[in-house]
Every structure is written in structure tokens, then in C-alpha cells.
């Protein structure tokens, strides 16, 4: 469990740093779009990609924080749905998971 907690904490720090970079990019992009239509189009697409990546990182961070909270409460290795232990292989693949494979497939 200590290894998983360390892995989750490292993942949390990585996600926070990534979100900071995305935010810095968005703040830097406050200037008007380039006058060249092709460049403006590329900037818009890039901004949309950054926004999608930011949303994905925010979602993953929420899951990591939830998993850390469950670990602190002593519930980290039990499925939220059925209460059965979450398999080690699943926890290695998705350290922030809170559902066993069977319940995750049902959801």
C-alpha cells in the first residue's frame, strides 16, 4: 500500500505541474489571433487540443485525489461498488482505480 500511495502522490505532483503548464499556455495566449488565416486556424486548433488535455488532466487528478483519500481511510484496495479486493494487476495498471475489473466493466 505504501508503494501505491507513493505512486499516487507522484502522479498527483505530475498532474499539478502539467495543469500549471496548460494554465500558463492559456494565459500567454491572451493576445489576438495572428492575422494570417492559416496561422489563426492552427492557433485555434492548438488551443482546443490544450483545452482537451487540460480537461483530461483535471479528471485524472480528481481520480488520484479520490484514491488517496480512500487509501488514507483504509479503503484503498476495496472496490467502491462491491467491496471486494481490487486485483493487484489492476492497481498496477491504474493506481487510482476505485473499482474492481468486474464492477468497472458494468459501469
N, C-alpha and C positions, 0 to 999 in steps of 0.2 A: 504494500500500500504506500510506503514511503517513496518508492520509485515512481509510482503513478502520480503522487502528489507533486513531486519534483518536476515530472514531465509536464503536468498541467500548469504549474507555475511558470515554467519556461515558455510554454505555449502562450500563456496569458501575456507575458512580457513581450514576446514576439508580435502578438496581435496588437497590443497597445502601441508599439513602435510603428507597426505598419499603418495603423489608423492615424497616428500623428503625421506620417509622411503623406497620406492621402489628404489630410486636412491642410497641410502646408501647400500641397499642389493646388487645392481648390482656392485657397486664399491668394496664391500667386496668380491665378487665372482670372482675377477680378477685372483685368484690363479688357478693353473692347476687342472683339474678334479681328483677326487680320483682314485687310481689305480684299485680298485675293480670295475669290470664291472657293477655290480648291483648298487653300490653306484653312479657311474658316470652316469648311466642311470637315476637314481632318481634325481640327481642334474640337469640334462638336462631338465627333465620334470618340475621340480620346477622352473627353470629359465624361461621356456616357460609360465608357469602359471603366474609368476610375471610380465613378459612382457605383457601378455594379460590384466592383472589387471591394469597395468600402462597405457596402451593404453585406456582402458575404463575410467579411472580416468581423463586422459588428455581430452578425448572427452566430458565428463561431465563438466569439468572445463571450456572448451570453451563455452559450452551452458550457464553455470552460468554467465560467464563474459558478454556474449551477452545479456542475460536477464537483468543484472544490467545496462548495457549501455542503453538499451531500457527504463528501469524504469527512469533513470536519464533524458532521453529525453522526458519523459511524455507519452511514447508509450507502457508501460509495460503490460497493461491489454487489449490491442487490438491485434487481430490476425494479424500477418505479411502478411498473404495471402489475407484475405478478409476484414480486418479492423473491423470486428465485435468484441464485447467484448468476452474475453476468460472466460468461466464459472468459478465461484468460486471453485466448486468441483474439476475441472481440475487443477486449480492453486494450490490447497491444495495438490493434489496428485503429481503434477510435477511443483514445483515452478519456474523452469527455462524454462517452455514451452513458446513458442512464437507463437503457433498456436492453434486455437480452435479445438475441437474434430473433427468436420466435415472436416476441411482442413487437419488435421493430418492424418485422415484415407485416404484421397485422395492422400497424398504424400507417 
